[in-house]
Amino acid sequence: MIVELIVASDEVISLGHKENVVLGQMKQYVEMESPEERLHKLVIESKISDPKDLMKRKASEIDGNRLFCQKTGQPCDTLLMSRLQF
């Protein structure tokens, strides 16, 4: 937070031109995001959500296989391993 405050105050004073700024404006400057930051956040979020989606699909597949095993009366261990593809 201290580094952000220093960077924000540096942005306020640029090329020797001083600007009267209140704390609320400095907070707004700090919270502003650049397009690169937004893109980076989207990439990180997609890297997190893709494995979560895969995990949900595999969990539902396992549940479906488990139900299939119960209906057919076959042992689940061998049938699950033969039908799952990772």
NORCOR-V226244 format. One record per residue. N is the residue number from 0. PSI is psi as a letter, one per 40 degrees, with the letter a starting at -180 (* if undefined). OMEGA is omega in degrees with one decimal (NA if undefined). BURIAL is + if it has 24 or more other ideal C-beta (glycine too) atoms within 12 Angstrom, else -. Layout:
[[N;PSI;OMEGA;BURIAL] [N;PSI;OMEGA;BURIAL]]
//
This chain:
[[0;d;-179.3;-] [1;d;-179.9;-] [2;d;178.8;-] [3;d;178.8;-] [4;d;178.7;-] [5;d;179.3;-] [6;d;179.5;-] [7;d;179.2;+] [8;d;176.3;-] [9;d;178.1;-] [10;d;179.9;-] [11;d;179.6;-] [12;g;-178.8;-] [13;h;178.8;-] [14;f;177.2;-] [15;e;178.2;-] [16;h;179.9;-] [17;i;-177.6;-] [18;h;176.6;-] [19;h;-175.0;-] [20;i;175.6;-] [21;i;-176.0;-] [22;d;179.0;-] [23;d;178.0;-] [24;d;178.5;-] [25;d;178.2;+] [26;d;178.5;-] [27;d;178.1;-] [28;d;-178.0;+] [29;d;-176.4;-] [30;e;179.9;-] [31;i;-179.6;-] [32;i;175.1;-] [33;i;177.0;-] [34;d;179.2;-] [35;d;178.9;-] [36;d;179.0;-] [37;d;179.0;-] [38;d;179.0;-] [39;d;178.8;-] [40;d;178.2;-] [41;d;179.1;-] [42;d;179.5;-] [43;d;179.8;-] [44;d;179.2;-] [45;d;177.1;-] [46;d;178.6;-] [47;d;-174.6;-] [48;d;-179.8;-] [49;d;177.1;-] [50;d;177.7;-] [51;d;178.2;-] [52;d;177.9;-] [53;d;179.8;-] [54;d;178.8;-] [55;d;178.8;-] [56;d;179.8;-] [57;d;178.9;-] [58;d;178.5;-] [59;d;176.5;-] [60;d;178.0;-] [61;d;178.0;-] [62;d;177.4;-] [63;d;178.1;-] [64;d;179.6;+] [65;d;177.4;-] [66;d;178.2;-] [67;d;179.0;-] [68;d;-179.3;-] [69;d;-179.3;-] [70;d;-176.4;-] [71;e;179.8;-] [72;e;179.4;-] [73;i;176.6;-] [74;h;-173.5;-] [75;d;-173.9;-] [76;d;-176.8;-] [77;d;-178.6;-] [78;d;179.1;-] [79;d;-177.5;-] [80;d;-178.1;-] [81;d;-176.9;-] [82;d;-179.1;-] [83;h;176.9;-] [84;h;179.7;-] [85;*;NA;-]]
//
